[in-house]
């Protein structure tokens, strides 16, 4: 794998994940209490022995750049690296990244100069899954493919939301693409997924294959495609579909858990699914393929007379005399006495507030960081450093689906209340 270069795409403005992306890039959004989304592809690369990694960023990238530089440092005695390639304006190209393919194109001169690279692996920074990329790359090499796409078998219910493809059952080549098909077009995209390794029973249940947005290219092929189609800005919609006629495009089946965390609802559900017992759909407890993140050296979480069921609590938290059910609490979370948290995602805090400041109400506000006494939170996301007062109810009392209440410190997305980073919710507020 030492001849494989990985490129992790930092994504666009992340409008579907707003307001979590108000001050951060999508891959920098917190996950499972202590990780960030970017840790998933980065860890998959390390576990697959791919240690040459570029991360391409553009929007709100300060915290993402800082996280990468503080977390992923390879030995000076190896040729591994994890470097950020930020969007830049040049005399030849005065524009910012216009899409996935355009982002790679703007740095293609750098990749062309790397003679120790044979394949380029393109990854997304906002998916949750565990994958051995070395198996993926070996399949690419064994079929002598120019491009190999990682695909997911899916059922008819989910299929219309994805870009689908058809394969030639004899050669395995991808021969047709359809973006979010409906009706007869959807029916036309059915394939016999037993040719990719599914059992007949699984193939009947999942007769479609969808792109995961994960690709491996021969380096020279990628460079040729980007240079020959300068107006094509997206891999999935333009570059790859147009290349199927002239290049050997293969599909690699990934039949395991994968979630595109592109919306508030998907992000919320994916996090809370981690608390499911006895076996969550995705687990961080895999010693052979761990997920890495920045070391914080925080103290153990301290609990005083709490009732906690099916929840995940990160390190450095202080929780007192409260009830927590099916919730995720991030690092340095603080929950005071009498609180009830049910189906809540609390991202925690970036720092500890001094005891004297909390006790006296000194500072910019009299509301301490954390969740105040006798507060009830249900089906909500509390972003970092939020200050929730006492006797607050965050329960979406009017069952609102969508609402923009930024001036009051929160949004509602798909019925989920999202309290903004650094927001203040006064005592006795009911949302």
Secondary structure, 3 states (H helix, E strand, C coil): CCCEEEEEECCCCCHHHCCCCCCCCHHHCEECCCEECHHHHHHHHHHCCCCEEEEEECCCCHHHHHHHHHHCCCCCCCCCEEEEEECCCCCCCCCCCCCHHHHHHCCHHHHHCCCCCCEEEEEECCEEECCCHHHHHHHHHHCCCCEEEEEEEECHHHHCCCEEEEECCCCCEEEEEEECCCHHHHHHCCCCHHHHCCCHHHHHHCCEEEEEEEEEEEHHHHHHHHHHCCCCCCHHHHHHHHHCCCCCEEEEECCCCEEECCCHHHHHHHHHHCCCCCCCCCCCCCCCCCCCCCCCCCCCCEEECCEEECCEECCCCEEECCEEECCEECCCCEECCCCEEEEEEECCCCCCCCHHHHHHCCCCCCCCCEECCCCEEEEEEECCCCEECCCCEECCCCCCCEEEEHHHCEEEECCEEEECCCCEECCCCEC
